[in-house]
């Protein structure tokens, strides 16, 4: 039996995936943080063949069930093949049960100099080397302990808007370096924790999905999540963020939240 990796989040052999305990999230120690399975989808998509060079422009990830910290399998299929776009369907399974369903849009990569007025916006917050590290609540969140966070303003899990630089410190897949896209996807799932509208001690606000749109491919190790959240009166919420790297903004992320009050502590 293949063991879980020690120095990476996943070990992948064919379509078999072994999961490290470091993938654990904040809501249940038996369930993965949303970042690892979302980034695994992106890793699978980056490796899929295409008729011309292509890059990921959009990921829509539906978290069908909690993803266990356990072995997984995956399937991947090209739904629409073209010379300008490619639409991919990627699914993750735990013991044969579908836990993640994702749609990934890839767009042809071409050398294209756009007018300056069409360029993505520059940074409007301090860069990561001018920000102080925040350890967050890593004792209760195994995957967060593998990250470095540097808030540009606000604080992780503190109420209200915040902008935080994230850097992933472990390989996603054993034996392979993190690409900037994987770093961006990993950081994106921290959107709801970056800018909660409710007290984490009294409420849960688990994201049921994750959609990331990219105007260009990110660069470098650090990803900024400049986020805000809203909670409705009927059990739903929304977290939205602009994504940036050291050269400026390149994309957006949006999460649909399932909002619930925590059960009172017994004692």
C-alpha positions as CSV (number, residue, x, y, z in Angstrom):
1,X,0.0,0.0,0.0
2,X,1.3,3.4,-0.9
3,X,1.7,5.7,2.1
4,X,0.7,9.4,2.3
5,X,3.5,11.8,1.4
6,X,5.5,13.6,4.2
7,X,6.9,16.6,2.3
8,X,4.0,17.4,0.0
9,X,0.2,17.5,0.1
10,X,-0.4,14.8,-2.4
11,X,1.3,11.8,-4.0
12,X,-0.1,11.1,-7.5
13,X,0.3,7.8,-9.4
14,X,-1.8,7.6,-12.5
15,X,-5.3,8.6,-11.4
16,X,-4.6,7.5,-7.8
17,X,-4.0,10.2,-5.2
18,X,-2.7,9.8,-1.6
19,X,-3.3,12.6,0.8
20,X,-1.1,14.0,3.6
21,X,-2.7,14.9,6.9
22,X,-1.3,18.4,6.2
23,X,-4.3,18.9,3.9
24,X,-6.7,19.1,6.9
25,X,-8.9,22.2,7.2
26,X,-10.5,24.3,9.9
27,X,-14.0,23.0,10.0
28,X,-13.4,19.2,10.6
29,X,-10.0,17.6,11.1
30,X,-11.2,14.6,9.0
31,X,-11.9,16.9,6.0
32,X,-9.5,18.7,3.7
33,X,-9.2,22.5,3.5
34,X,-10.7,23.6,0.2
35,X,-7.3,24.7,-1.2
36,X,-5.7,21.3,-1.8
37,X,-8.5,19.7,-3.9
38,X,-9.0,22.9,-5.8
39,X,-5.3,23.1,-6.6
40,X,-5.3,19.4,-7.5
41,X,-8.0,20.2,-10.1
42,X,-5.7,23.0,-11.5
43,X,-2.7,20.6,-11.5
44,X,-4.7,18.1,-13.5
45,X,-5.9,20.7,-15.9
46,X,-2.4,22.1,-16.5
47,X,-1.2,18.6,-17.5
48,X,-4.1,17.9,-20.0
49,X,-3.0,17.9,-23.7
50,X,-4.2,20.5,-26.1
51,X,-3.8,21.0,-29.9
52,X,-2.1,24.4,-29.3
53,X,-0.4,25.9,-26.2
54,X,-3.1,26.9,-23.7
55,X,-3.4,28.3,-20.2
56,X,-6.1,28.2,-17.6
57,X,-8.5,31.2,-17.7
58,X,-11.3,30.0,-15.5
59,X,-11.9,27.3,-12.9
60,X,-15.3,26.6,-11.4
61,X,-15.1,24.1,-8.6
62,X,-18.2,22.6,-6.9
63,X,-17.5,20.9,-3.5
64,X,-20.1,18.2,-3.7
65,X,-19.2,16.8,-0.3
66,X,-16.5,17.3,2.3
67,X,-13.3,16.0,0.8
68,X,-11.8,13.5,3.3
69,X,-8.1,13.5,4.3
70,X,-7.9,10.1,2.6
71,X,-7.0,8.5,-0.8
72,X,-8.7,9.9,-3.8
73,X,-9.1,9.1,-7.5
74,X,-9.9,11.4,-10.4
75,X,-11.2,11.5,-13.9
76,X,-10.6,14.2,-16.6
77,X,-12.3,14.7,-19.9
78,X,-12.1,17.3,-22.7
79,X,-15.7,18.4,-23.2
80,X,-15.0,21.0,-25.9
81,X,-11.8,20.9,-28.0
82,X,-10.9,23.9,-30.2
83,X,-7.9,25.9,-31.4
84,X,-8.9,28.9,-29.3
85,X,-10.6,27.4,-26.2
86,X,-10.7,24.1,-24.4
87,X,-13.3,23.1,-21.8
88,X,-12.4,20.4,-19.4
89,X,-14.4,18.3,-16.9
90,X,-12.5,17.1,-13.8
91,X,-13.9,15.1,-11.0
92,X,-12.5,13.8,-7.7
93,X,-13.7,10.7,-5.9
94,X,-13.3,9.2,-2.4
95,X,-14.1,5.5,-2.2
96,X,-16.0,5.9,-5.5
97,X,-18.2,8.8,-4.3
98,X,-17.9,12.1,-6.2
99,X,-16.6,14.8,-3.8
100,X,-15.5,17.5,-6.3
101,X,-16.8,18.4,-9.8
102,X,-15.0,21.1,-11.7
103,X,-15.2,22.8,-15.1
104,X,-11.9,24.4,-16.4
105,X,-11.7,26.8,-19.3
106,X,-8.4,27.0,-21.1
107,X,-7.6,29.7,-23.7
108,X,-5.0,29.7,-26.5
109,X,-1.7,31.3,-25.5
110,X,-0.6,33.9,-28.0
111,X,1.9,36.8,-28.0
112,X,-0.4,39.8,-27.9
113,X,0.6,43.3,-26.9
114,X,-2.6,45.1,-25.7
115,X,-3.0,48.8,-25.4
116,X,-1.7,50.3,-22.1
117,X,-5.3,51.3,-21.1
118,X,-6.3,47.6,-21.2
119,X,-3.5,46.6,-18.7
120,X,-4.5,45.1,-15.4
121,X,-4.5,47.5,-12.4
122,X,-1.3,48.1,-10.4
123,X,-1.0,47.2,-6.7
124,X,-2.8,49.6,-4.3
125,X,-1.4,47.9,-1.1
126,X,2.1,47.4,0.2
127,X,4.1,44.5,-1.4
128,X,4.8,41.4,0.8
129,X,8.3,42.4,1.7
130,X,6.8,45.5,3.5
131,X,4.2,43.5,5.5
132,X,4.6,41.7,8.8
133,X,3.9,37.9,9.0
134,X,0.7,36.7,10.8
135,X,0.6,33.1,11.9
136,X,-3.2,33.0,12.1
137,X,-4.8,30.0,13.9
138,X,-2.5,27.4,12.4
139,X,-2.8,25.1,15.5
140,X,-6.4,24.3,14.5
141,X,-5.8,24.3,10.7
142,X,-3.2,21.9,9.4
143,X,-3.1,23.3,5.9
144,X,-2.8,26.9,7.1
145,X,0.4,25.8,9.0
146,X,2.0,25.1,5.6
147,X,1.3,28.7,4.5
148,X,3.0,32.1,5.2
149,X,0.6,35.0,5.5
150,X,1.5,38.7,5.5
151,X,-1.5,41.1,5.8
152,X,-1.3,44.3,3.8
153,X,-4.3,45.5,5.9
154,X,-6.7,43.8,8.2
155,X,-6.1,40.4,9.8
156,X,-7.0,36.8,8.9
157,X,-10.3,35.7,10.5
158,X,-10.9,39.3,11.8
159,X,-14.2,40.9,10.9
160,X,-14.3,43.1,7.8
161,X,-12.3,43.7,4.6
162,X,-8.7,42.6,4.5
163,X,-5.9,42.1,2.0
164,X,-3.4,39.4,2.8
165,X,-0.4,38.1,0.9
166,X,-0.2,34.3,0.9
167,X,2.7,32.0,0.0
168,X,2.4,28.2,-0.1
169,X,5.5,26.6,1.3
170,X,5.1,22.9,0.4
171,X,4.8,21.2,-3.0
172,X,1.2,20.3,-3.9
173,X,2.3,17.1,-5.7
174,X,5.3,15.2,-4.5
175,X,8.3,15.7,-6.7
176,X,6.9,18.7,-8.6
177,X,7.4,22.4,-8.0
178,X,4.5,24.7,-7.4
179,X,3.5,26.7,-10.5
180,X,2.2,30.3,-10.1
181,X,-1.3,29.1,-11.1
182,X,-1.3,26.5,-8.3
183,X,-0.2,29.2,-5.8
184,X,-3.1,31.4,-7.0
185,X,-5.7,28.6,-6.6
186,X,-4.3,27.7,-3.1
187,X,-4.5,31.3,-2.0
188,X,-8.0,31.8,-3.5
189,X,-9.8,29.4,-1.2
190,X,-8.7,31.5,1.8
191,X,-11.0,34.3,0.6
192,X,-13.8,33.6,3.2
193,X,-11.2,33.5,6.0
194,X,-9.5,36.7,4.8
195,X,-12.6,38.8,5.2
196,X,-15.3,37.2,7.3
197,X,-18.5,39.1,8.0
198,X,-19.3,36.9,11.0
199,X,-17.5,35.9,14.1
200,X,-15.6,32.6,13.5
201,X,-16.2,31.6,17.1
202,X,-19.9,31.7,16.7
203,X,-20.5,31.0,13.1
204,X,-19.4,28.7,10.3
205,X,-19.3,30.0,6.7
206,X,-18.0,27.1,4.6
207,X,-17.7,27.7,0.9
208,X,-19.7,25.3,-1.3
209,X,-17.9,26.4,-4.5
210,X,-15.0,28.3,-5.8
211,X,-14.7,30.2,-9.1
212,X,-11.5,31.8,-10.2
213,X,-11.2,34.0,-13.4
214,X,-7.8,35.1,-14.7
215,X,-7.0,38.0,-17.0
216,X,-3.4,36.8,-17.2
217,X,-1.2,34.2,-15.7
218,X,0.2,35.1,-12.2
219,X,3.9,35.2,-11.6
220,X,6.1,34.7,-8.5
221,X,5.6,33.1,-5.1
222,X,3.3,35.5,-3.4
223,X,-0.5,35.9,-4.1
224,X,-2.6,38.8,-2.7
225,X,-6.2,38.1,-1.7
226,X,-7.9,41.5,-1.4
227,X,-11.3,40.4,-0.1
228,X,-14.7,41.3,1.3
229,X,-17.7,39.2,2.4
230,X,-21.4,39.5,2.7
231,X,-23.9,37.3,4.7
232,X,-27.6,37.2,3.7
233,X,-30.5,36.6,6.0
234,X,-31.4,33.2,4.7
235,X,-28.3,31.0,5.3
236,X,-26.2,32.1,2.3
237,X,-23.2,34.3,2.0
238,X,-20.7,35.5,-0.5
239,X,-16.9,36.1,-0.4
240,X,-15.3,38.0,-3.3
241,X,-11.6,39.0,-3.8
242,X,-9.3,40.6,-6.3
243,X,-6.1,38.6,-6.9
244,X,-2.7,40.1,-7.4
245,X,0.9,39.2,-7.6
246,X,4.0,41.4,-7.2
247,X,3.3,43.1,-10.6
248,X,-0.4,44.0,-10.1
249,X,-3.9,42.5,-10.2
250,X,-4.6,39.6,-12.5
251,X,-7.9,38.0,-11.5
252,X,-10.9,37.5,-9.2
253,X,-12.3,34.8,-7.0
254,X,-15.9,34.3,-5.7
255,X,-17.2,31.8,-3.2
256,X,-20.8,30.9,-2.3
257,X,-21.0,30.4,1.5
258,X,-23.2,28.1,3.6
259,X,-23.8,30.1,6.8
260,X,-24.7,28.4,10.1
261,X,-24.5,29.3,13.7
262,X,-22.3,27.0,15.8
263,X,-23.9,24.8,18.4
264,X,-23.4,26.1,22.0
265,X,-20.5,24.5,23.8
266,X,-21.5,21.8,26.3
267,X,-20.3,22.1,29.9
